Amino acid sequence: MNSQNRNSFSGKIGFVLAAAGASVGLGNIWRFPYLAAKHGGGVFLLVYIILALTFGYSMIIAETAIGRSTGKSPVGAFKVYGKNASDTAGGWINAIIPMLIVPYYSVIGGWVCKYLFVFLFTDLKKAASDTFFTDFITNGPETVLWFIVFAAMALGIIFMGVQKGIERVSRIMMPLLVVLAAFICVYSISRPGALAGVRYFLIPDFRHFTWKTVTSAMGQMFYSLSIAMGILITFGSYMKKDVSIEESTRQVELFDTGIAVMAALMIIPAVFAFSGGDAKALNKGPSLMFVTMPKIFEGMGAGRLIGVLFFLLVLFAALTSAIALTESVVATFSDEFGWSRSKGTIVTGVIMIGLGLLSCLGYGPLAGVTIIGMPFLDFFDFLTNSVMMPIAACAICLYVTRRMGLDQVEKEVTLGGARFGRRAVFRFMIRWLCPIFAVIILVSSVAEAFGWIRY
């Protein structure tokens, strides 16, 4: 696959919806609300927005410009302006990350499929019981079944290609996702006692501010905006030259942050209303969506309908991100080994199933097998999100400033007279603060994982 006969999006709207689909995923709807709840509500939101408009913006611009300028996925893109093996290594780090993320991400996608099925066809009291989630994820055969269902959907769309698969699905799912999110958000806010949760999330209280608020917001931004995982370089290589990179970036930022805020406004006020205003009920971590929310839906008058819409929304978000992750892997195989889309998708599917089975069984039959004290799913999440992605971000910053050059990036961004309104922010962030922030995330995450520091 070369830049002359390369697949491409049909235009700006195709790129924006696909890139937004990549960004808007479980990171927004599953991860953002519980991190915001845990780390100060409004003050976490404020820190996140500041970082997204500076750090996130600069990384999206850089990665998209690398992809469009080179017409390659990460490994090939890093070779174009690269001078030595370290540059190629930086490309491979960006390429390997989605190979490791999409298997465990698809396992969680399978959990979402299971909950959607339960809300559609079975007794709600079952899903709302205290032991349902634990019983499910420790049941190896059942988790494998739903993981395969989700993986098959993602791989099927990738088989169809960029315009007929990724873009077409994104054009349908992303507008539906917004409508569903808005509906559930309004319903949640209207519950008795929910406004206390709205205030907690939207009004910053700096008494809740800690250093962990900053590091958590930085880590979430990587996950949420799909930074430093090869996706934006790959999607940039599919972007036509007459599409404005900055305008598209701004729309992706708006879409991503808007969905994250709506997700928090779906979940946090509902938890406040359900718990009678007890903020401690928010400290459930990842189980907030799979344990607390089903209990809330079960107690609502229209609980089954709202539950179905909620998990359908989460499924759409998970699927669009899984598609983007998978496409980045398939594009790397096509570019580096000359494989057809079919062969690349099949090999990617084998990797997805192989590594995904470890995460599937890691809470059940393989529960006794851990890596640095973590089950397989938790370890793959830690390895990619806390270790490899900060390293990949540093590699991108160094590649842009020392190999490709800031002038070449600006030339790509301003093609055809396109605006580059935040040029000064980009130059300062990509040269200085982005690599510093990435190193901070890496050091603090590793130190916390090994117990060297406590928050």
Order of alpha helices (4+ residues) and beta strands (2+ residues): alpha-alpha-alpha-alpha-alpha-alpha-alpha-alpha-alpha-alpha-alpha-alpha-alpha-alpha-alpha-alpha-alpha-alpha-alpha-alpha-alpha-alpha
